[in-house]
């Protein structure tokens, strides 16, 4: 489970994730209250839940942008929570996409995708350029390689950010609300790129509010609330036929925000 | 008759201009123009200042400023990183250094490194070394605060993105955060250079040989030797403006450029 396995579903090398009894507090505020979650290589798992439920924190724990107080994290062949682990080496295998894109504004799209390749993986500039161009093509932005981030729309920036992560040849991709900061009309392009990535067999852990995407692309959906996993299961089942009252309540609000409940005695 | 708001504004503007003209006229009438002509604008007698004030003075001022700036920038960057360190000892050292050197007059630092330190350690320092160290150490303190603000102005997500790509902390700093911070601090950093240019004149407290004179020293010497009153200082001042005005224009250009590239 934890090792990189040959992936029957797709073409890319994919790693699995295993989280056990993860706890995280900020001061006296416990954000993660003992979470266990396994993601198989090539599996796509969507984390849903109200804001403040701890789903972003959980995602950021996987590549140790947040340090958990307790519990273990295995990613690929690494135990992230081992104090002796080479965290930088582990992070090369884990791509991360942020809500606010976090592109490097002083570098053009191509350099955004090559800087870590040359500085971290020690690839030659020529090789890095080749990989970067391939990945920019992959997200449909090969023609904008020389644009700077401030010359790109939000959706384009997010796709460059995905290409940047892919250029490191990750075996796992983490998405932290990748479409929440986008104009509605550019959301589709980003989701399409993510859908293709899922088809290629990438392991993906996605924090999202896009229920349509979760239902269509995710193998499993995990509903979190108050720092615990309330319900998890096959995407279609969790979204269409949730069993827990809190899941039902959340989904009703998300799927039909204008719905006004009529209370009858 | 009642005035409209626009009429009132117009009248107010005329009144202000009138006050200004009257004040300038009063100053011109009150001044002793004969004396001023002899001792401030007496350009007939300043010939001997040239070409040395240009070839030696301007050159030395530029060299002293550049040396001070190089030391100040490296020291400032080191101090800024120390001040942002998670290791408390580094923060305390940096804070202590900055507060000390910002708090005392630069002149005292020149005296300390020109006379005190060579005496204490029985070494003899070349004037160039003294300027470099004194100016550099004072500049470090100011530049450190400027750079710290610049580093903190780079969004946290930049460091996170770099780290998530597998970059170690130092690599993310060097390749991603510091280049962006420098872009942010270019205008205030140019101001630091302007301040340094003027502070380089403090070297006058040391005994200088002719080839080490900078602009202010030329001005002061001119006062005592040329019999043109304060005119030589006016000339020296003009040379400072030759350095500092282009720097100001440069800073403004940087400022408008960063404003444009920022979303």
Interface residues (C-beta under 8 A of the other chain):
Chain A: X63 X65 X88 X89 X91 X92 X94 X95 X96 X98 X100 X102 X103 X104 X105 X106 X115 X116 X119 X120 X121 X148 X150 X161 X164 X165 X168
Chain B: X155 X157 X158 X160 X161 X162 X163 X164 X165 X166 X167 X168 X171 X175 X176 X179 X180 X183 X261 X262 X263
